[in-house]
Amino acid sequence: MKAGYSFLKTIIIFSLIFLTAGCLNYIQDVNLYADGSGKMRITYWMKMPDSEDFKVLDKIGLFNPDSIRNEFASKYNSIESIKVYSDTTDSTTHAIVELSFQSIDSLNNTKAFASSNFSLQDGASGQKVFTQFIPPIATGFGLDGSNFKVTYKYTFAGDVITHNATATDGRTLIWSYSLSEIGSGKTISVTFKPFKLKETPYWIYVLMSVVLLIVIVFLVRKKK
């Protein structure tokens, strides 16, 4: 795949070519922690094409574990699992990718998110501003893309101050679009105040000091 060409865009374009009567669903589910690290689960599925088209689709690598790994691999994140399977009950093919990262900004270094522009910056006092760009996807082929849905879910370890999500579920913000709604591109934007990282209780240090003192006294007496 071309450098700078997002994985999602590739998925959608090729699914439109092969699956003119079908649909595509893409879900990106993220847990973002107070220090900028987190976990991501990506799920996408589509109607299974006929055998000849599937051979071409397989060569492209949209449902090939090795090709998927190559798209998300980076020294800055860890791929926890990749699962690909077919559901014969509704003739769909599915892929699930789970990864963890130390800094969400580092995902910009993967091929899959080359155009996503993840950003986590300091905002007002004690606040963080997070953004992610959803690049435009021209459907073409005489299709409007209304049957193709992309959904982004973010759960923040903090109090959300402002956001432009299309729906919310507790601390989880949800952005859901059809391809036609993405238009010239969308930007996910959230301002939140991270929860304070838990500090080690004072009594732990006192207890450690007492234990250390007892050990020292014991060693001194043993030498006598």
N, C-alpha and C positions, 0 to 999 in steps of 0.2 A: 504494500500500500504506500502511497505517496507520503513523504514527510509533510507534516502540517495538516494532513487530511484526517479529521477526527474519525474514530472508530464508529461512533454512532452514525455519522453521515454516510460512511461506507455501507453499514448495515442497511440503512433505509433505502439508499439508491439501488442497491442490488436486489433488495426485496421488492421494490417497485417494478424492476425489470422483470423478475420472475413470477411475481405473485400479484398480478393485476386485479384478481378478484378476492384477494385475501387481506390480511391485516398484519400489522406489526405492533408489538408492545415492548417498550423499553422502560425499565425502572431502575433508578440509581438511588440507593438507600444508604444514608451516611449518618454515623454517630460521630459528632465532632466534640472533642473534649476541651477542657479549659486551656490546656497548654498548646492547642493546635494539632495535636495528634488525633488519631481516630481509626475507625473501621468503615469499610465500604462494601456493600453487596450490590452487584449489578446483575440484573436478570433481564433477558430478552428472549422473545419467542415469536415464531411466525408459522404460518401455514406451510406444511411440507410440500415442496414442488414435486413435479413428476420426476421419474428416475433420471432422465437426461439432464434436466435443469439442476437437479440435486448434485450431480457429478460436478457441474461447473461451480455451484455454490460451495461444494466441499473444497475445491481447488483454491477458491478465494480465501477460505479459512475462517469463515464466520462461525462455523460450528466445529472447528478443529481445535482440540485442546492445546496443541503445540503452537499454532498460529495465534490463538487467543493469549497464551502466556507471553508470547513475543510482543504483543501489543501493550500489555500492562506491566512488563518487566522493567525494573529500575533498581539501582542500588539504594534508592531512597525509600523504597517500600517493600513489603513482603506479600507475596501472593499466598494466601492461606489455602485456597482450594479452587479448582475449576471442574465444573460438572456439565456434561453435555448429554442430553437424552431425548428420546422421541416418545411422544404420547400417542398411541394408536387410537385412543378413544375419540380424539378430535383432530387427528392428523397434523399435529403441531410438533415442531422441533424447538428445544429449549437449551439455553446456556446460562449457567450461573457462575459468577466470578466473585470470590471473596478475597479482600486484601486489607492490610493494615498499613498505616503510615505514621511517621514521626512528626511530619508537618504537612498539612494539606496543600501548601504551596508547592511542595516537591512533586506532586502529581503532574505538574506541568512538564516534567521531564520524561513522561511516558509518551509513546506514540499515540495511544488511545485518546489522550487528553491534550493533544498538541494545540488545539484551538480553544481550550476551555478557559484559560487565563484565571485559574484559581488565585484568590488573593485574600489574605487575612492580615489586616493592618490595625494599628492602634487608632482608636477614635477619641471621643471625649474621655475625661478622667475615668479610668477603670473600665472603659468599654472597648469592644472590638468590632470591626466592620469586616464582614465577609462578603465576597462576591464570586460568582462563577458565570462565565459567558456561555450561552447556548447559541452556537453559530447558525446562520440561516441555512436551510436545506431546500434547494429548488427541486420540486418533485418532477416536473416535466412529464413526458410520456402521455400527456393528455389527462393526467390524474390530479385531483385536488388534495390528496393526502389526508382526507378527513377520517379515514379508517385506521390511520397510523397514529398511535399515542405515545408520547414520551412523558415520564413522570419522574420528578426529583423529590426525594424526601430527606429532610435534614432534621436531626434531633440534636439540640444544642445543650451543652453542660453549662447553663447559665440562664439568666432572665432576658428574654427577648424584648428589646426596646422598640424597634421598628422593623418592618419587613414588607416585601411586595409579593408574598405567597398568594396563591389562588385559593388555598384552604389551610386549616390548621387542625391539629389533633393533639391537645395538650402542648408539650414543648416541641412537638414535631411539626415542622412547616412543610407544606406540599405545594409544588408547582406542577401543573398538569396541562399539556398542550397537545393539540393536533398539529400536524406539520404546517397546515395553512396558517395557524395562529402564531407560529414562530416568526413568520415574515422575514424581516431583515435581521433577525436575531433577538434574543431575550437575555437580560442580565438578572440573575438571582442576586438579591441584595438583602442583607440582614445586619442589623446592629444589635449586639447583645452584650450583657455584662456577665462575664464568666464567674462561675462559682469559685470561691477561694479554695485553693488546694488545701487539703487537710494537713494541719501541722502536727508534729509529734507532741503528744501531751507532756507537760512539764514533769509529771510524776514518773514518766518513763526514764528520764534522765536521772532523777533522784534514785530510783530503784537500781539503775545500772551502776551508779556511783557506790551505793551500799554494797552491792554484790562484788564490785571490784575491790573495795576496801576489805571485805571479808576474805577474799582470795589472797590478798597481799599479807594480811595478818596471819593466815594459815601457813603461807609459805615461809614467813619469817620465823614462826614458832617451830616449824619442821626442821629448819636449819640449825636451831639451837640444840 
